[in-house]
Amino acid sequence: MRAVTGVWRWRHNPLCRATDRHEAWVALVALLLMVLGAPAVGWGCGSLTDDALQETVRAQQAERHATTAVVVRRTLEVRPLVVDSEVSSERPAHTSVLARWKAPDGTGRRGTVTISSHRAGPGAEVEIWTDRDGRPVPRPMDASTARTHAALAGLEATLVAVGVVEGARRLIVRRMIRGRHIRIDRAWARTGPDWGRTGTGS
C-alpha cells in the first residue's frame, strides 16, 4: 500500500522512475489478489472439502449403527477396536474391556472396546457403533464437524494463497531491484572514469 500511495502521490515528480511505477503496479496487483483472489481460493477449497466430507458423513451414517454393548470384563489389550461414543465433559480416563453386543442381523458379537473407566464394571451397558457386519467402528462424523473441518481447510487455503502472492511479489520486486542496480553499474562504468574531469563535458 505504501508503494502504491507513494507513487500515486509523486507520479508527476521528475524523480519518479519508471521502475518505481512498475513496483507500484506489482504491489497493486498483489494487493488485489490478496483481497479478492485469496478469499476466492479459500472459499472454493472449503466448498470442495465440505462437499467431500458431507458425502463421507452420509456414507458413514448409512453404514454405521449404534448399539448397546454389555461389559464382560476388563482387558489388557493396548489397541482397542473402537472408542466409546459417550464422552463426559470431565474427560475421564478410558480403559479397554471385553464386551458383547448384537450385530444388525441379530447375531451375537464379542470384542474389545474402550469405555470410560468409571463405567468399566462387568454388566455395565455402553453405546458403541458397528458396521453392517457387526464389527466395532468409530462413531460416524456429524455434519457440523464436517463443516468445521471444511472451514478450517478454506482458511488454510486462503492463508497459503496470501503467502504465495506475497512471496511472488517479493521475488518480482527483488529481480526488478537487481536489474536496476545492474543498469546503474553499467551507466557508472561508462561515465564514472571521466566524472569530474576538466574538458569531459561534465
C-alpha positions in Angstrom: 0.0 0.0 0.0 2.8 2.4 0.8 4.4 1.8 -2.6 1.0 2.4 -4.4 0.1 5.6 -2.5 3.7 6.9 -2.7 3.9 6.5 -6.4 0.4 7.9 -6.9 1.3 11.0 -4.8 4.6 11.6 -6.7 3.6 10.3 -10.1 4.3 13.7 -11.8 7.6 14.2 -9.9 10.5 14.1 -12.4 12.4 11.9 -9.8 9.7 9.2 -10.0 11.4 6.5 -12.1 9.7 4.0 -14.4 10.9 1.2 -12.1 9.0 2.9 -9.2 5.8 2.8 -11.2 6.4 -0.8 -12.2 6.9 -1.7 -8.5 3.7 0.1 -7.6 1.8 -1.8 -10.2 3.2 -5.1 -8.9 2.2 -4.1 -5.4 -1.3 -3.1 -6.6 -1.9 -6.4 -8.4 -0.6 -8.3 -5.4 -3.0 -6.4 -3.1 -6.0 -7.1 -5.3 -5.0 -10.8 -5.4 -4.7 -10.9 -1.7 -8.0 -9.1 -1.1 -10.1 -10.8 -3.9 -8.2 -13.8 -5.2 -7.1 -15.5 -1.9 -10.6 -15.5 -0.3 -12.0 -16.9 -3.6 -9.4 -19.7 -3.4 -10.2 -20.3 0.2 -14.0 -20.4 -0.5 -13.5 -22.8 -3.4 -11.3 -25.1 -1.4 -13.7 -25.0 1.6 -16.7 -25.8 -0.6 -15.0 -28.7 -2.3 -13.8 -30.0 1.1 -17.3 -29.6 2.6 -18.9 -31.5 -0.3 -16.4 -34.4 0.1 -16.8 -34.5 3.9 -20.6 -34.3 3.7 -20.6 -37.3 1.4 -18.4 -39.1 3.9 -20.8 -38.2 6.6 -23.8 -39.6 4.7 -21.9 -42.8 3.9 -20.8 -43.3 7.5 -24.2 -42.6 8.9 -25.7 -45.1 6.4 -23.2 -47.8 7.1 -22.7 -47.5 10.9 -25.2 -48.4 13.5 -25.4 -47.6 17.2 -26.0 -50.5 19.5 -25.7 -51.3 23.2 -22.8 -53.4 24.4 -22.6 -55.2 27.8 -19.2 -55.2 29.6 -17.9 -58.7 30.3 -14.6 -57.9 31.9 -11.6 -55.7 31.7 -8.8 -56.5 29.3 -5.2 -55.5 29.0 -5.3 -55.0 25.2 -3.3 -51.9 24.2 -5.0 -51.1 20.9 -8.8 -51.3 21.2 -11.0 -51.6 18.2 -13.3 -48.7 19.0 -13.8 -45.8 21.4 -16.9 -45.4 23.4 -19.0 -42.7 21.8 -20.3 -41.2 25.1 -17.6 -38.8 26.4 -18.1 -37.0 29.7 -17.3 -33.3 30.0 -14.8 -34.1 32.7 -12.8 -36.3 30.2 -12.4 -39.3 32.5 -9.7 -41.9 31.8 -10.6 -44.7 29.4 -10.0 -48.4 29.7 -10.2 -51.4 27.4 -12.9 -54.0 28.2 -14.2 -57.2 26.6 -17.9 -56.6 25.7 -20.7 -58.4 23.9 -23.3 -56.9 21.6 -25.6 -57.9 18.8 -24.9 -57.2 15.1 -27.5 -55.6 12.9 -28.6 -59.1 11.8 -29.2 -60.1 15.4 -26.2 -62.4 15.8 -24.1 -62.1 18.9 -20.6 -60.5 18.8 -17.7 -60.1 21.3 -14.7 -57.9 21.1 -12.6 -55.2 22.8 -13.8 -51.7 23.1 -12.7 -48.6 25.0 -15.0 -47.0 27.6 -14.9 -44.6 30.4 -13.1 -46.1 33.4 -16.0 -45.3 35.8 -18.3 -47.5 33.7 -16.0 -50.4 33.2 -17.6 -52.8 35.7 -19.0 -56.2 34.4 -22.6 -55.9 33.3 -22.4 -52.2 32.5 -24.1 -51.1 29.3 -22.3 -48.8 26.9 -23.2 -47.5 23.5 -20.9 -48.4 20.6 -21.0 -48.2 16.8 -20.8 -51.1 14.5 -20.6 -51.6 10.7 -23.1 -53.7 8.8 -21.2 -56.9 9.8 -21.3 -56.1 13.5 -17.6 -55.1 13.7 -16.8 -52.2 16.1 -16.1 -48.9 14.3 -15.6 -45.3 15.4 -18.6 -43.0 15.8 -19.6 -41.5 12.4 -18.7 -37.9 11.7 -21.5 -35.4 12.1 -22.4 -32.7 9.7 -21.3 -29.8 12.0 -17.8 -31.4 12.5 -17.5 -31.8 8.7 -18.4 -28.1 8.2 -15.8 -27.1 10.8 -13.1 -29.1 9.1 -14.1 -27.6 5.7 -14.0 -24.1 7.2 -10.5 -24.7 8.6 -9.4 -26.1 5.2 -10.7 -22.9 3.5 -9.0 -20.7 5.9 -5.7 -22.5 5.5 -6.0 -22.3 1.7 -6.6 -18.6 2.0 -3.5 -18.1 4.1 -1.4 -20.2 1.8 -2.7 -18.2 -1.2 -1.8 -14.9 0.5 1.7 -16.3 1.3 2.2 -17.4 -2.3 1.2 -13.9 -3.6 3.4 -12.1 -1.2 6.3 -14.4 -2.0 5.8 -13.8 -5.7 5.6 -10.1 -5.2 8.9 -10.0 -3.1 10.6 -12.2 -5.8 9.5 -9.9 -8.6 10.5 -6.7 -6.8 13.9 -8.2 -5.9 14.5 -9.1 -9.5 13.5 -5.5 -10.5 15.8 -4.0 -8.0 18.6 -6.3 -9.1 18.0 -5.2 -12.7 18.0 -1.6 -11.6 21.4 -2.0 -9.9 22.8 -3.7 -12.9 21.8 -0.8 -15.1 23.2 1.7 -12.7 26.5 -0.2 -12.6 26.7 -0.2 -16.4 25.9 3.5 -16.6 28.5 4.3 -14.0 31.1 2.1 -15.8 30.5 4.2 -18.9 30.6 7.7 -17.2 32.4 7.1 -13.9 36.1 7.2 -15.1 35.5 10.6 -16.7 33.3 12.1 -14.0 34.5 15.4 -12.8 37.5 15.7 -15.2 38.1 19.0 -17.0 37.1 19.0 -20.6 35.0 15.9 -20.5 31.7 17.9 -20.7 30.7 17.1 -17.1 
